[in-house]
Amino acid sequence: MEIQSSEYVISSPDYEKCPKPDKPEYAFIGRSNVGKSSLINMITNNQKLAKTSSSPGKTQMINHFLINKSFYIVDLPGYGFAKRSLTDRRRWQQMIENYLRKRTNLLNVFLLIDGRLEPQKNDLDFVNQLGKWEVPFVLVFTKADKENQRTVAANVKAFIDAMREEWEFLPAHVVSSALKKQGREKILSMIGSWNERFLP
């Protein structure tokens, strides 16, 4: 699939204020500073689409981007960012849960995991939460260019192995680098095949 156009549409404080659910939609989520905005910009070939920041917790709303006038990519707030007030974090958690569980046109969640790190408890907890909510997802291991391949491969294997303790069937996974555009074709291929099956 080729990306012909990409544009920012709206930032919403809850799922009920999101655009009309008449197009297929794909959400990107992960721990704060995992590289969501960089990955979205890499996938869409538009470095100015999603705002990147070196400080965690920048994304605070549900951000919709319209791609090829035919589907949405959604940038969700990161989880696990402790430097916000408990009230803020609870509000974000409720906003994210409502969106993931009630957004009718959401076809898949791309869950971003930092490929440089060994399995983190809050990532595994979020994976299990998605399972309980029956939300389909793909794992995307980010920042593969910032560590040697052997370490990234070991971290990916360790994460998958940790999931085996709870999961009978494992989700697809992609190893990505925003800098080298690694994983782009695989993610776009997945989105393209899901788009074809979407019934509004």
Secondary structure, 3 states (H helix, E strand, C coil): CCCCCEEEEEEECCHHHCCCCCCCEEEEEEECCCCHHHHHHHHHCCCCCCCCCCCCCCCCCEEEEEECCCEEEEECCCECCCCCCHHHHHHHHHHHHHHHHHCCCEEEEEEEEECCCCCCHHHHHHHHHHHHHCCCEEEEEECHHHCCHHHHHHHHHHHHHHHHCCCCCCCCEEECECCCCECHHHHHHHHHHHHHHCCC
